[in-house]
């Protein structure tokens, strides 16, 4: 998954204004306690990041 697609999905589920803030502040255990922004900076695969977000937000399976 490209980074642009990851941001589009985050914005769709969290809103354009809140998505960046959430990505900078919310630590995800599935990412080793990193935030989305930290995981991206560390080069973690976008699919892995999205799966962690999907799980944390308890989104429907179709959004996986």
CHARMM-style PDB file with segment names, atoms N, HN, CA, C and O in Angstrom:
ATOM      1  N   UNK     1       0.849  -1.170   0.000  1.00  0.00      PROA
ATOM      2  CA  UNK     1       0.000   0.000   0.000  1.00  0.00      PROA
ATOM      3  C   UNK     1       0.899   1.239   0.000  1.00  0.00      PROA
ATOM      4  O   UNK     1       1.831   1.353   0.796  1.00  0.00      PROA
ATOM      5  N   UNK     2       0.598   2.150  -0.901  1.00  0.00      PROA
ATOM      6  HN  UNK     2      -0.159   2.058  -1.548  1.00  0.00      PROA
ATOM      7  CA  UNK     2       1.346   3.408  -0.959  1.00  0.00      PROA
ATOM      8  C   UNK     2       0.956   4.310   0.207  1.00  0.00      PROA
ATOM      9  O   UNK     2      -0.145   4.209   0.747  1.00  0.00      PROA
ATOM     10  N   UNK     3       1.858   5.176   0.576  1.00  0.00      PROA
ATOM     11  HN  UNK     3       2.753   5.259   0.137  1.00  0.00      PROA
ATOM     12  CA  UNK     3       1.611   6.097   1.685  1.00  0.00      PROA
ATOM     13  C   UNK     3       0.404   6.993   1.404  1.00  0.00      PROA
ATOM     14  O   UNK     3      -0.376   7.292   2.307  1.00  0.00      PROA
ATOM     15  N   UNK     4       0.256   7.418   0.149  1.00  0.00      PROA
ATOM     16  HN  UNK     4       0.890   7.174  -0.585  1.00  0.00      PROA
ATOM     17  CA  UNK     4      -0.884   8.279  -0.210  1.00  0.00      PROA
ATOM     18  C   UNK     4      -2.205   7.564   0.043  1.00  0.00      PROA
ATOM     19  O   UNK     4      -3.159   8.175   0.525  1.00  0.00      PROA
ATOM     20  N   UNK     5      -2.269   6.280  -0.277  1.00  0.00      PROA
ATOM     21  HN  UNK     5      -1.494   5.783  -0.669  1.00  0.00      PROA
ATOM     22  CA  UNK     5      -3.499   5.518  -0.045  1.00  0.00      PROA
ATOM     23  C   UNK     5      -3.769   5.365   1.451  1.00  0.00      PROA
ATOM     24  O   UNK     5      -4.913   5.445   1.897  1.00  0.00      PROA
ATOM     25  N   UNK     6      -2.711   5.145   2.211  1.00  0.00      PROA
ATOM     26  HN  UNK     6      -1.781   5.080   1.848  1.00  0.00      PROA
ATOM     27  CA  UNK     6      -2.860   5.040   3.665  1.00  0.00      PROA
ATOM     28  C   UNK     6      -3.470   6.322   4.218  1.00  0.00      PROA
ATOM     29  O   UNK     6      -4.396   6.266   5.028  1.00  0.00      PROA
ATOM     30  N   UNK     7      -2.961   7.477   3.789  1.00  0.00      PROA
ATOM     31  HN  UNK     7      -2.209   7.522   3.131  1.00  0.00      PROA
ATOM     32  CA  UNK     7      -3.506   8.757   4.269  1.00  0.00      PROA
ATOM     33  C   UNK     7      -4.951   8.957   3.826  1.00  0.00      PROA
ATOM     34  O   UNK     7      -5.763   9.485   4.586  1.00  0.00      PROA
ATOM     35  N   UNK     8      -5.277   8.544   2.616  1.00  0.00      PROA
ATOM     36  HN  UNK     8      -4.617   8.115   1.998  1.00  0.00      PROA
ATOM     37  CA  UNK     8      -6.663   8.656   2.141  1.00  0.00      PROA
ATOM     38  C   UNK     8      -7.598   7.840   3.024  1.00  0.00      PROA
ATOM     39  O   UNK     8      -8.677   8.306   3.391  1.00  0.00      PROA
ATOM     40  N   UNK     9      -7.187   6.629   3.363  1.00  0.00      PROA
ATOM     41  HN  UNK     9      -6.310   6.251   3.066  1.00  0.00      PROA
ATOM     42  CA  UNK     9      -8.023   5.786   4.215  1.00  0.00      PROA
ATOM     43  C   UNK     9      -8.166   6.378   5.615  1.00  0.00      PROA
ATOM     44  O   UNK     9      -9.259   6.392   6.181  1.00  0.00      PROA
ATOM     45  N   UNK    10      -7.055   6.865   6.168  1.00  0.00      PROA
ATOM     46  HN  UNK    10      -6.168   6.853   5.707  1.00  0.00      PROA
ATOM     47  CA  UNK    10      -7.125   7.499   7.487  1.00  0.00      PROA
ATOM     48  C   UNK    10      -8.077   8.687   7.472  1.00  0.00      PROA
ATOM     49  O   UNK    10      -8.892   8.852   8.379  1.00  0.00      PROA
ATOM     50  N   UNK    11      -7.970   9.503   6.450  1.00  0.00      PROA
ATOM     51  HN  UNK    11      -7.308   9.369   5.712  1.00  0.00      PROA
ATOM     52  CA  UNK    11      -8.835  10.680   6.349  1.00  0.00      PROA
ATOM     53  C   UNK    11     -10.293  10.296   6.158  1.00  0.00      PROA
ATOM     54  O   UNK    11     -11.184  10.967   6.678  1.00  0.00      PROA
ATOM     55  N   UNK    12     -10.542   9.237   5.427  1.00  0.00      PROA
ATOM     56  HN  UNK    12      -9.819   8.691   5.005  1.00  0.00      PROA
ATOM     57  CA  UNK    12     -11.921   8.781   5.222  1.00  0.00      PROA
ATOM     58  C   UNK    12     -12.562   8.348   6.539  1.00  0.00      PROA
ATOM     59  O   UNK    12     -13.746   8.594   6.770  1.00  0.00      PROA
ATOM     60  N   UNK    13     -11.776   7.706   7.395  1.00  0.00      PROA
ATOM     61  HN  UNK    13     -10.815   7.507   7.207  1.00  0.00      PROA
ATOM     62  CA  UNK    13     -12.330   7.178   8.646  1.00  0.00      PROA
ATOM     63  C   UNK    13     -12.241   8.140   9.825  1.00  0.00      PROA
ATOM     64  O   UNK    13     -13.053   8.070  10.748  1.00  0.00      PROA
ATOM     65  N   UNK    14     -11.272   9.023   9.797  1.00  0.00      PROA
ATOM     66  HN  UNK    14     -10.612   9.080   9.048  1.00  0.00      PROA
ATOM     67  CA  UNK    14     -11.077   9.927  10.930  1.00  0.00      PROA
ATOM     68  C   UNK    14     -11.381  11.389  10.619  1.00  0.00      PROA
ATOM     69  O   UNK    14     -11.475  12.218  11.524  1.00  0.00      PROA
ATOM     70  N   UNK    15     -11.533  11.696   9.339  1.00  0.00      PROA
ATOM     71  HN  UNK    15     -11.457  11.022   8.603  1.00  0.00      PROA
ATOM     72  CA  UNK    15     -11.730  13.085   8.932  1.00  0.00      PROA
ATOM     73  C   UNK    15     -10.392  13.714   8.576  1.00  0.00      PROA
ATOM     74  O   UNK    15      -9.357  13.371   9.147  1.00  0.00      PROA
ATOM     75  N   UNK    16     -10.426  14.620   7.644  1.00  0.00      PROA
ATOM     76  HN  UNK    16     -11.267  14.899   7.180  1.00  0.00      PROA
ATOM     77  CA  UNK    16      -9.199  15.237   7.133  1.00  0.00      PROA
ATOM     78  C   UNK    16      -8.438  15.990   8.222  1.00  0.00      PROA
ATOM     79  O   UNK    16      -7.207  15.961   8.246  1.00  0.00      PROA
ATOM     80  N   UNK    17      -9.139  16.651   9.103  1.00  0.00      PROA
ATOM     81  HN  UNK    17     -10.138  16.675   9.084  1.00  0.00      PROA
ATOM     82  CA  UNK    17      -8.471  17.440  10.135  1.00  0.00      PROA
ATOM     83  C   UNK    17      -7.882  16.578  11.246  1.00  0.00      PROA
ATOM     84  O   UNK    17      -6.811  16.896  11.762  1.00  0.00      PROA
ATOM     85  N   UNK    18      -8.546  15.514  11.620  1.00  0.00      PROA
ATOM     86  HN  UNK    18      -9.417  15.256  11.201  1.00  0.00      PROA
ATOM     87  CA  UNK    18      -8.130  14.706  12.756  1.00  0.00      PROA
ATOM     88  C   UNK    18      -7.113  13.619  12.390  1.00  0.00      PROA
ATOM     89  O   UNK    18      -6.335  13.196  13.245  1.00  0.00      PROA
ATOM     90  N   UNK    19      -7.108  13.171  11.159  1.00  0.00      PROA
ATOM     91  HN  UNK    19      -7.740  13.514  10.464  1.00  0.00      PROA
ATOM     92  CA  UNK    19      -6.268  12.041  10.762  1.00  0.00      PROA
ATOM     93  C   UNK    19      -4.787  12.278  11.056  1.00  0.00      PROA
ATOM     94  O   UNK    19      -4.124  11.403  11.613  1.00  0.00      PROA
ATOM     95  N   UNK    20      -4.271  13.427  10.697  1.00  0.00      PROA
ATOM     96  HN  UNK    20      -4.810  14.138  10.245  1.00  0.00      PROA
ATOM     97  CA  UNK    20      -2.840  13.719  10.917  1.00  0.00      PROA
ATOM     98  C   UNK    20      -2.511  13.789  12.407  1.00  0.00      PROA
ATOM     99  O   UNK    20      -1.483  13.281  12.854  1.00  0.00      PROA
ATOM    100  N   UNK    21      -3.379  14.409  13.145  1.00  0.00      PROA
ATOM    101  HN  UNK    21      -4.214  14.822  12.782  1.00  0.00      PROA
ATOM    102  CA  UNK    21      -3.167  14.514  14.582  1.00  0.00      PROA
ATOM    103  C   UNK    21      -3.173  13.130  15.226  1.00  0.00      PROA
ATOM    104  O   UNK    21      -2.300  12.816  16.035  1.00  0.00      PROA
ATOM    105  N   UNK    22      -4.146  12.312  14.871  1.00  0.00      PROA
ATOM    106  HN  UNK    22      -4.855  12.567  14.213  1.00  0.00      PROA
ATOM    107  CA  UNK    22      -4.244  10.954  15.395  1.00  0.00      PROA
ATOM    108  C   UNK    22      -2.996  10.157  15.027  1.00  0.00      PROA
ATOM    109  O   UNK    22      -2.443   9.442  15.862  1.00  0.00      PROA
ATOM    110  N   UNK    23      -2.558  10.282  13.784  1.00  0.00      PROA
ATOM    111  HN  UNK    23      -3.008  10.863  13.106  1.00  0.00      PROA
ATOM    112  CA  UNK    23      -1.386   9.544  13.304  1.00  0.00      PROA
ATOM    113  C   UNK    23      -0.111   9.960  14.028  1.00  0.00      PROA
ATOM    114  O   UNK    23       0.816   9.159  14.153  1.00  0.00      PROA
ATOM    115  N   UNK    24      -0.052  11.181  14.501  1.00  0.00      PROA
ATOM    116  HN  UNK    24      -0.805  11.832  14.400  1.00  0.00      PROA
ATOM    117  CA  UNK    24       1.120  11.682  15.225  1.00  0.00      PROA
ATOM    118  C   UNK    24       1.096  11.328  16.708  1.00  0.00      PROA
ATOM    119  O   UNK    24       2.145  11.302  17.351  1.00  0.00      PROA
ATOM    120  N   UNK    25      -0.085  11.056  17.258  1.00  0.00      PROA
ATOM    121  HN  UNK    25      -0.937  11.077  16.735  1.00  0.00      PROA
ATOM    122  CA  UNK    25      -0.202  10.928  18.705  1.00  0.00      PROA
ATOM    123  C   UNK    25      -0.591   9.553  19.223  1.00  0.00      PROA
ATOM    124  O   UNK    25      -0.236   9.212  20.352  1.00  0.00      PROA
ATOM    125  N   UNK    26      -1.299   8.758  18.450  1.00  0.00      PROA
ATOM    126  HN  UNK    26      -1.587   9.035  17.533  1.00  0.00      PROA
ATOM    127  CA  UNK    26      -1.850   7.500  18.941  1.00  0.00      PROA
ATOM    128  C   UNK    26      -0.850   6.357  18.731  1.00  0.00      PROA
ATOM    129  O   UNK    26      -0.540   6.009  17.591  1.00  0.00      PROA
ATOM    130  N   UNK    27      -0.356   5.786  19.799  1.00  0.00      PROA
ATOM    131  HN  UNK    27      -0.608   6.069  20.725  1.00  0.00      PROA
ATOM    132  CA  UNK    27       0.583   4.659  19.725  1.00  0.00      PROA
ATOM    133  C   UNK    27      -0.177   3.363  19.506  1.00  0.00      PROA
ATOM    134  O   UNK    27      -1.206   3.122  20.137  1.00  0.00      PROA
ATOM    135  N   UNK    28       0.328   2.543  18.621  1.00  0.00      PROA
ATOM    136  HN  UNK    28       1.164   2.739  18.109  1.00  0.00      PROA
ATOM    137  CA  UNK    28      -0.312   1.275  18.280  1.00  0.00      PROA
ATOM    138  C   UNK    28       0.575   0.106  18.716  1.00  0.00      PROA
ATOM    139  O   UNK    28       1.727   0.000  18.296  1.00  0.00      PROA
ATOM    140  N   UNK    29       0.036  -0.753  19.546  1.00  0.00      PROA
ATOM    141  HN  UNK    29      -0.900  -0.668  19.887  1.00  0.00      PROA
ATOM    142  CA  UNK    29       0.820  -1.890  20.042  1.00  0.00      PROA
ATOM    143  C   UNK    29       1.257  -2.804  18.904  1.00  0.00      PROA
ATOM    144  O   UNK    29       2.339  -3.390  18.961  1.00  0.00      PROA
ATOM    145  N   UNK    30       0.434  -2.930  17.880  1.00  0.00      PROA
ATOM    146  HN  UNK    30      -0.444  -2.454  17.834  1.00  0.00      PROA
ATOM    147  CA  UNK    30       0.772  -3.781  16.736  1.00  0.00      PROA
ATOM    148  C   UNK    30       1.964  -3.240  15.946  1.00  0.00      PROA
ATOM    149  O   UNK    30       2.540  -3.942  15.115  1.00  0.00      PROA
ATOM    150  N   UNK    31       2.325  -1.977  16.217  1.00  0.00      PROA
ATOM    151  HN  UNK    31       1.857  -1.407  16.892  1.00  0.00      PROA
ATOM    152  CA  UNK    31       3.482  -1.367  15.556  1.00  0.00      PROA
ATOM    153  C   UNK    31       4.627  -1.175  16.550  1.00  0.00      PROA
ATOM    154  O   UNK    31       5.496  -0.326  16.354  1.00  0.00      PROA
ATOM    155  N   UNK    32       4.616  -1.964  17.603  1.00  0.00      PROA
ATOM    156  HN  UNK    32       3.910  -2.654  17.762  1.00  0.00      PROA
ATOM    157  CA  UNK    32       5.665  -1.877  18.601  1.00  0.00      PROA
ATOM    158  C   UNK    32       5.602  -0.610  19.440  1.00  0.00      PROA
ATOM    159  O   UNK    32       6.620  -0.125  19.933  1.00  0.00      PROA
ATOM    160  N   UNK    33       4.394  -0.082  19.595  1.00  0.00      PROA
ATOM    161  HN  UNK    33       3.567  -0.476  19.194  1.00  0.00      PROA
ATOM    162  CA  UNK    33       4.212   1.124  20.385  1.00  0.00      PROA
ATOM    163  C   UNK    33       4.474   2.404  19.624  1.00  0.00      PROA
ATOM    164  O   UNK    33       4.481   3.489  20.206  1.00  0.00      PROA
ATOM    165  N   UNK    34       4.690   2.284  18.328  1.00  0.00      PROA
ATOM    166  HN  UNK    34       4.684   1.403  17.855  1.00  0.00      PROA
ATOM    167  CA  UNK    34       4.922   3.474  17.496  1.00  0.00      PROA
ATOM    168  C   UNK    34       3.609   4.057  17.012  1.00  0.00      PROA
ATOM    169  O   UNK    34       2.587   3.374  16.950  1.00  0.00      PROA
ATOM    170  N   UNK    35       3.660   5.310  16.677  1.00  0.00      PROA
ATOM    171  HN  UNK    35       4.490   5.865  16.728  1.00  0.00      PROA
ATOM    172  CA  UNK    35       2.520   5.954  16.026  1.00  0.00      PROA
ATOM    173  C   UNK    35       2.600   5.659  14.535  1.00  0.00      PROA
ATOM    174  O   UNK    35       3.604   5.137  14.050  1.00  0.00      PROA
ATOM    175  N   UNK    36       1.545   5.993  13.816  1.00  0.00      PROA
ATOM    176  HN  UNK    36       0.729   6.417  14.209  1.00  0.00      PROA
ATOM    177  CA  UNK    36       1.555   5.834  12.355  1.00  0.00      PROA
ATOM    178  C   UNK    36       2.701   6.650  11.762  1.00  0.00      PROA
ATOM    179  O   UNK    36       3.435   6.157  10.904  1.00  0.00      PROA
ATOM    180  N   UNK    37       2.857   7.885  12.211  1.00  0.00      PROA
ATOM    181  HN  UNK    37       2.261   8.285  12.907  1.00  0.00      PROA
ATOM    182  CA  UNK    37       3.909   8.756  11.682  1.00  0.00      PROA
ATOM    183  C   UNK    37       5.298   8.171  11.951  1.00  0.00      PROA
ATOM    184  O   UNK    37       6.163   8.204  11.076  1.00  0.00      PROA
ATOM    185  N   UNK    38       5.510   7.644  13.141  1.00  0.00      PROA
ATOM    186  HN  UNK    38       4.807   7.617  13.852  1.00  0.00      PROA
ATOM    187  CA  UNK    38       6.800   7.037  13.479  1.00  0.00      PROA
ATOM    188  C   UNK    38       7.047   5.785  12.648  1.00  0.00      PROA
ATOM    189  O   UNK    38       8.166   5.549  12.191  1.00  0.00      PROA
ATOM    190  N   UNK    39       6.013   4.989  12.453  1.00  0.00      PROA
ATOM    191  HN  UNK    39       5.104   5.180  12.824  1.00  0.00      PROA
ATOM    192  CA  UNK    39       6.151   3.767  11.654  1.00  0.00      PROA
ATOM    193  C   UNK    39       6.482   4.105  10.201  1.00  0.00      PROA
ATOM    194  O   UNK    39       7.324   3.452   9.584  1.00  0.00      PROA
ATOM    195  N   UNK    40       5.827   5.115   9.663  1.00  0.00      PROA
ATOM    196  HN  UNK    40       5.143   5.645  10.164  1.00  0.00      PROA
ATOM    197  CA  UNK    40       6.134   5.538   8.294  1.00  0.00      PROA
ATOM    198  C   UNK    40       7.583   6.009   8.188  1.00  0.00      PROA
ATOM    199  O   UNK    40       8.289   5.646   7.248  1.00  0.00      PROA
ATOM    200  N   UNK    41       8.017   6.807   9.140  1.00  0.00      PROA
ATOM    201  HN  UNK    41       7.443   7.102   9.903  1.00  0.00      PROA
ATOM    202  CA  UNK    41       9.387   7.315   9.136  1.00  0.00      PROA
ATOM    203  C   UNK    41      10.411   6.191   9.260  1.00  0.00      PROA
ATOM    204  O   UNK    41      11.524   6.299   8.744  1.00  0.00      PROA
ATOM    205  N   UNK    42      10.033   5.115   9.943  1.00  0.00      PROA
ATOM    206  HN  UNK    42       9.129   5.027  10.361  1.00  0.00      PROA
ATOM    207  CA  UNK    42      10.918   3.968  10.126  1.00  0.00      PROA
ATOM    208  C   UNK    42      10.893   3.010   8.941  1.00  0.00      PROA
ATOM    209  O   UNK    42      11.645   2.036   8.911  1.00  0.00      PROA
ATOM    210  N   UNK    43      10.030   3.284   7.963  1.00  0.00      PROA
ATOM    211  HN  UNK    43       9.420   4.076   7.987  1.00  0.00      PROA
ATOM    212  CA  UNK    43       9.972   2.452   6.768  1.00  0.00      PROA
ATOM    213  C   UNK    43       9.100   1.217   6.882  1.00  0.00      PROA
ATOM    214  O   UNK    43       9.229   0.289   6.084  1.00  0.00      PROA
ATOM    215  N   UNK    44       8.216   1.197   7.865  1.00  0.00      PROA
ATOM    216  HN  UNK    44       8.112   1.951   8.513  1.00  0.00      PROA
ATOM    217  CA  UNK    44       7.293   0.057   8.016  1.00  0.00      PROA
ATOM    218  C   UNK    44       6.343   0.036   6.817  1.00  0.00      PROA
ATOM    219  O   UNK    44       5.875   1.077   6.359  1.00  0.00      PROA
ATOM    220  N   UNK    45       6.075  -1.157   6.329  1.00  0.00      PROA
ATOM    221  HN  UNK    45       6.455  -2.004   6.701  1.00  0.00      PROA
ATOM    222  CA  UNK    45       5.198  -1.339   5.171  1.00  0.00      PROA
ATOM    223  C   UNK    45       3.808  -0.765   5.438  1.00  0.00      PROA
ATOM    224  O   UNK    45       3.245  -0.960   6.515  1.00  0.00      PROA
ATOM    225  N   UNK    46       3.261  -0.057   4.450  1.00  0.00      PROA
ATOM    226  HN  UNK    46       3.719   0.102   3.575  1.00  0.00      PROA
ATOM    227  CA  UNK    46       1.947   0.565   4.572  1.00  0.00      PROA
ATOM    228  C   UNK    46       0.838  -0.421   4.905  1.00  0.00      PROA
ATOM    229  O   UNK    46      -0.083  -0.084   5.649  1.00  0.00      PROA
ATOM    230  N   UNK    47       0.913  -1.640   4.364  1.00  0.00      PROA
ATOM    231  HN  UNK    47       1.661  -1.914   3.760  1.00  0.00      PROA
ATOM    232  CA  UNK    47      -0.112  -2.651   4.666  1.00  0.00      PROA
ATOM    233  C   UNK    47      -0.099  -3.015   6.149  1.00  0.00      PROA
ATOM    234  O   UNK    47      -1.152  -3.161   6.769  1.00  0.00      PROA
ATOM    235  N   UNK    48       1.089  -3.159   6.707  1.00  0.00      PROA
ATOM    236  HN  UNK    48       1.945  -3.041   6.203  1.00  0.00      PROA
ATOM    237  CA  UNK    48       1.207  -3.494   8.124  1.00  0.00      PROA
ATOM    238  C   UNK    48       0.641  -2.351   8.971  1.00  0.00      PROA
ATOM    239  O   UNK    48      -0.051  -2.591   9.960  1.00  0.00      PROA
ATOM    240  N   UNK    49       0.934  -1.125   8.583  1.00  0.00      PROA
ATOM    241  HN  UNK    49       1.497  -0.930   7.779  1.00  0.00      PROA
ATOM    242  CA  UNK    49       0.425   0.030   9.315  1.00  0.00      PROA
ATOM    243  C   UNK    49      -1.095   0.064   9.225  1.00  0.00      PROA
ATOM    244  O   UNK    49      -1.774   0.262  10.233  1.00  0.00      PROA
ATOM    245  N   UNK    50      -1.633  -0.128   8.021  1.00  0.00      PROA
ATOM    246  HN  UNK    50      -1.082  -0.288   7.202  1.00  0.00      PROA
ATOM    247  CA  UNK    50      -3.077  -0.081   7.872  1.00  0.00      PROA
ATOM    248  C   UNK    50      -3.757  -1.172   8.687  1.00  0.00      PROA
ATOM    249  O   UNK    50      -4.794  -0.917   9.300  1.00  0.00      PROA
ATOM    250  N   UNK    51      -3.205  -2.374   8.712  1.00  0.00      PROA
ATOM    251  HN  UNK    51      -2.362  -2.581   8.214  1.00  0.00      PROA
ATOM    252  CA  UNK    51      -3.807  -3.451   9.512  1.00  0.00      PROA
ATOM    253  C   UNK    51      -3.839  -3.079  10.991  1.00  0.00      PROA
ATOM    254  O   UNK    51      -4.804  -3.386  11.691  1.00  0.00      PROA
ATOM    255  N   UNK    52      -2.795  -2.423  11.460  1.00  0.00      PROA
ATOM    256  HN  UNK    52      -2.011  -2.173  10.891  1.00  0.00      PROA
ATOM    257  CA  UNK    52      -2.763  -1.985  12.862  1.00  0.00      PROA
ATOM    258  C   UNK    52      -3.820  -0.917  13.117  1.00  0.00      PROA
ATOM    259  O   UNK    52      -4.492  -0.930  14.148  1.00  0.00      PROA
ATOM    260  N   UNK    53      -3.962   0.004  12.172  1.00  0.00      PROA
ATOM    261  HN  UNK    53      -3.416   0.014  11.334  1.00  0.00      PROA
ATOM    262  CA  UNK    53      -4.983   1.058  12.291  1.00  0.00      PROA
ATOM    263  C   UNK    53      -6.366   0.435  12.245  1.00  0.00      PROA
ATOM    264  O   UNK    53      -7.226   0.754  13.066  1.00  0.00      PROA
ATOM    265  N   UNK    54      -6.577  -0.450  11.290  1.00  0.00      PROA
ATOM    266  HN  UNK    54      -5.878  -0.710  10.623  1.00  0.00      PROA
ATOM    267  CA  UNK    54      -7.869  -1.132  11.116  1.00  0.00      PROA
ATOM    268  C   UNK    54      -8.285  -1.815  12.411  1.00  0.00      PROA
ATOM    269  O   UNK    54      -9.439  -1.733  12.830  1.00  0.00      PROA
ATOM    270  N   UNK    55      -7.332  -2.485  13.033  1.00  0.00      PROA
ATOM    271  HN  UNK    55      -6.394  -2.552  12.693  1.00  0.00      PROA
ATOM    272  CA  UNK    55      -7.615  -3.187  14.286  1.00  0.00      PROA
ATOM    273  C   UNK    55      -7.897  -2.195  15.416  1.00  0.00      PROA
ATOM    274  O   UNK    55      -8.843  -2.380  16.182  1.00  0.00      PROA
ATOM    275  N   UNK    56      -7.093  -1.161  15.520  1.00  0.00      PROA
ATOM    276  HN  UNK    56      -6.325  -1.011  14.897  1.00  0.00      PROA
ATOM    277  CA  UNK    56      -7.245  -0.179  16.606  1.00  0.00      PROA
ATOM    278  C   UNK    56      -8.569   0.563  16.519  1.00  0.00      PROA
ATOM    279  O   UNK    56      -9.184   0.872  17.540  1.00  0.00      PROA
ATOM    280  N   UNK    57      -9.006   0.849  15.298  1.00  0.00      PROA
ATOM    281  HN  UNK    57      -8.506   0.598  14.469  1.00  0.00      PROA
ATOM    282  CA  UNK    57     -10.259   1.578  15.107  1.00  0.00      PROA
ATOM    283  C   UNK    57     -11.471   0.656  15.066  1.00  0.00      PROA
ATOM    284  O   UNK    57     -12.610   1.118  15.000  1.00  0.00      PROA
ATOM    285  N   UNK    58     -11.219  -0.658  15.106  1.00  0.00      PROA
ATOM    286  HN  UNK    58     -10.294  -1.034  15.160  1.00  0.00      PROA
ATOM    287  CA  UNK    58     -12.295  -1.644  15.072  1.00  0.00      PROA
ATOM    288  C   UNK    58     -13.215  -1.425  13.868  1.00  0.00      PROA
ATOM    289  O   UNK    58     -14.439  -1.369  13.980  1.00  0.00      PROA
ATOM    290  N   UNK    59     -12.555  -1.304  12.709  1.00  0.00      PROA
ATOM    291  HN  UNK    59     -11.560  -1.350  12.618  1.00  0.00      PROA
ATOM    292  CA  UNK    59     -13.292  -1.065  11.458  1.00  0.00      PROA
ATOM    293  C   UNK    59     -13.864  -2.374  10.922  1.00  0.00      PROA
ATOM    294  O   UNK    59     -13.384  -3.451  11.275  1.00  0.00      PROA
ATOM    295  N   UNK    60     -14.890  -2.288  10.070  1.00  0.00      PROA
ATOM    296  HN  UNK    60     -15.280  -1.413   9.783  1.00  0.00      PROA
ATOM    297  CA  UNK    60     -15.483  -3.505   9.491  1.00  0.00      PROA
ATOM    298  C   UNK    60     -14.472  -4.260   8.632  1.00  0.00      PROA
ATOM    299  O   UNK    60     -13.546  -3.666   8.080  1.00  0.00      PROA
ATOM    300  N   UNK    61     -14.658  -5.562   8.526  1.00  0.00      PROA
ATOM    301  HN  UNK    61     -15.411  -6.045   8.973  1.00  0.00      PROA
ATOM    302  CA  UNK    61     -13.734  -6.406   7.770  1.00  0.00      PROA
ATOM    303  C   UNK    61     -13.557  -5.917   6.324  1.00  0.00      PROA
ATOM    304  O   UNK    61     -12.464  -6.013   5.765  1.00  0.00      PROA
ATOM    305  N   UNK    62     -14.598  -5.410   5.742  1.00  0.00      PROA
ATOM    306  HN  UNK    62     -15.486  -5.332   6.196  1.00  0.00      PROA
ATOM    307  CA  UNK    62     -14.510  -4.965   4.332  1.00  0.00      PROA
ATOM    308  C   UNK    62     -13.510  -3.824   4.144  1.00  0.00      PROA
ATOM    309  O   UNK    62     -13.074  -3.565   3.022  1.00  0.00      PROA
ATOM    310  N   UNK    63     -13.147  -3.148   5.222  1.00  0.00      PROA
ATOM    311  HN  UNK    63     -13.501  -3.359   6.133  1.00  0.00      PROA
ATOM    312  CA  UNK    63     -12.182  -2.049   5.150  1.00  0.00      PROA
ATOM    313  C   UNK    63     -10.744  -2.511   5.293  1.00  0.00      PROA
ATOM    314  O   UNK    63      -9.813  -1.714   5.179  1.00  0.00      PROA
ATOM    315  N   UNK    64     -10.566  -3.787   5.542  1.00  0.00      PROA
ATOM    316  HN  UNK    64     -11.322  -4.435   5.635  1.00  0.00      PROA
ATOM    317  CA  UNK    64      -9.220  -4.315   5.747  1.00  0.00      PROA
ATOM    318  C   UNK    64      -8.468  -4.244   4.458  1.00  0.00      PROA
ATOM    319  OT1 UNK    64      -7.304  -4.639   4.400  1.00  0.00      PROA
TER     320      UNK     64
END
